[in-house]
Amino acid sequence: MTRRWLRAQTRQGDLLRAGFQAVRDEQGVPGSFPDDVVAEASSVASSPQPPPPPDGVGRRDATDLPFVTIDPAGSTDLDQAVFLERREHGYRVHYAIADVATFVRPGGAVDREAHARGVTLYSPDLRTALHPPSLSESVASLLPDGDRPAVLWRIDLDSAGRPVEVDVERAVVRSRAQLAYGDVQRAIDAGTADESLVLLREIGLLRQELEVERGGIDVRVPDQEIEADGPGFRLAMRAPHPVESWNAQISLLTGMCAARMMLDAGIGIVRTMPPPPDEDYERLRRTAEGLGIEWPRDVSYAELVRALDPRPPAHAAFLNLVTILLRSAGYTVLERAVDDDVPDALRHAAVAAPYAHVTAPLRRLVDRYGTEACLAIAAGREVPSWVVDALPALPEEMRQADLRARALDRACVDLVEAVILAPHVGEEYQAVVVDERKEYDVVQLHWPAVRTHVRGGGLGLGRRVRLRLTGVDVGARQVTFAPA
């Protein structure tokens, strides 16, 4: 079957842009930053020197380490920079994280606004930042245009990729290059990448093996994305480059080390998720069968997803259903030290280990607090009172922010689906039933990348079905399918 993109033409692009703004208004997405926030951020950004660290501790000079950043092309809010070395019996990971706490005064205007926003929000035509651009896209970002204050993690690994020693401190770093995922993947594949990037693949693969061993779930799955297409937009499933998973393993490793540090000290905040119920896995098994994906009973979900090719639409549709298993993730504030026998309530089931968010402070509020807790713990100091005082409210603040981010994303996708499908009423599409609800079934079209509802239910979880597009209401962002 010949595939064709469903594209939005120029006039539809204009309609979508107006629609995206309407969605943002409906979802309560913040607009421009208030004047006092802009003024405070600009004052900090225009200072000849970065402010002193909030803990008053000096910074190590790490400008000799050849860090690089690896992000989607065009990114300017760069949270992480990496440099990897081979050691006699393993590896050393140097991971620099933007030192946001240096630029954000506790209780100040920027801090209050960050708590109100929670996360950076992404629309197809606009990024609604957590912090003003004068910070997040300039002096606090790890751009390759000079020295930057950073929080520097050093993680020594054995030859199997397991951490044997961890430290974190404030430092001054200098990124040598801003790299995009595609360029790094091509360099690694062509054998022209430098040693640090070669080690990114080597360490990443080792960490993936350990992830499988402990039963972790690879959540780097294809995304249903809205892409700019000249003056309009198109909807697609994008499979990530392998390097994205290897790079994510470095972040995951750091988050696991941070969680262990906070658990040992009995203070901080960790990302938690209870084990999914057995019925969720059974639902996925029936969906896999409907998509023609073989899933032997002796193969775990974690092993299965690594064996799938994310490019075929049926595989991409199945991989995206990881959200069924991840929907109960949240944050938990630590109240006491925990030994090696960590209860499920303090673990992240998809990671299959304790885990904390500390590597994206420019884009996620909670990371700044986890980071400051780890810095204090590593130095043998008391965790700052401004961190301790903020911890109890963070889980609910982050829950609300994550809910808004998911609702915004879903509403924008719904809008694009409606606009793009409007001229195709009456056409038929192949789909698989991926979830059952009381009054409707959730279906994933094999092509294009549309996930929608069929009212009435009863189609049968995991069944392949043929549907007819019976109606589109662009204003309500709704498309209607019925069995063909």
Salt bridges, closest charged atoms under 4 A:
ASP14 OD1 - ARG17 NH1 3.76
GLU26 OE2 - ARG477 NH2 2.75
ASP36 OD2 - ARG112 NH2 3.81
GLU40 OE1 - ARG105 NH2 3.13
ASP55 OD2 - ARG170 NH1 2.65
ASP55 OD2 - ARG381 NH2 3.02
ASP77 OD2 - ARG127 NH1 3.52
ASP79 OD2 - ARG363 NE 2.49
GLU85 OE1 - HIS94 NE2 2.72
GLU88 OE2 - HIS89 NE2 3.56
ASP99 OD2 - ARG59 NH1 2.87
ASP99 OD2 - ARG170 NE 2.84
ASP111 OD1 - HIS115 NE2 3.50
ASP111 OD1 - ARG368 NH2 2.82
GLU113 OE2 - ARG117 NE 2.86
ASP125 OD1 - ARG24 NH1 2.87
GLU137 OE2 - ARG127 NH2 2.85
ASP145 OD1 - ARG148 NH2 2.65
ASP147 OD1 - ARG174 NE 2.62
ASP156 OD2 - ARG87 NH2 3.86
ASP156 OD1 - ARG92 NE 2.60
GLU165 OE2 - ARG154 NH2 3.08
GLU169 OE2 - ARG60 NH1 3.39
ASP183 OD1 - ARG186 NH2 2.55
GLU195 OE2 - ARG86 NH2 3.54
GLU202 OE2 - ARG86 NH1 2.80
GLU211 OE1 - ARG306 NH2 2.08
GLU213 OE2 - ARG162 NH2 3.00
GLU225 OE2 - ARG238 NE 3.23
GLU227 OE1 - ARG234 NE 2.63
ASP229 OD2 - ARG7 NH1 2.77
GLU244 OE1 - ARG220 NH2 3.19
GLU244 OE2 - ARG238 NH1 3.15
ASP264 OD1 - ARG260 NH2 2.83
ASP280 OD1 - ARG283 NH1 2.82
ASP280 OD1 - ARG327 NH2 3.15
GLU282 OE2 - ARG297 NH1 3.00
ASP309 OD2 - ARG311 NH2 2.94
ASP340 OD1 - ARG260 NH1 3.96
ASP367 OD1 - ARG364 NE 2.65
GLU372 OE2 - ARG170 NH2 2.53
GLU396 OE2 - ARG399 NH2 2.95
GLU397 OE1 - HIS115 ND1 3.08
ASP402 OD2 - ARG271 NH1 3.94
ASP414 OD1 - ARG410 NH2 2.89
GLU417 OE2 - ARG410 NH2 3.41
GLU427 OE1 - ARG4 NH2 3.08
GLU427 OE2 - HIS424 ND1 3.10
GLU428 OE1 - ARG466 NE 2.89
GLU428 OE2 - ARG468 NH2 2.63
ASP435 OD1 - ARG283 NE 3.16
ASP435 OD2 - ARG437 NH2 3.04
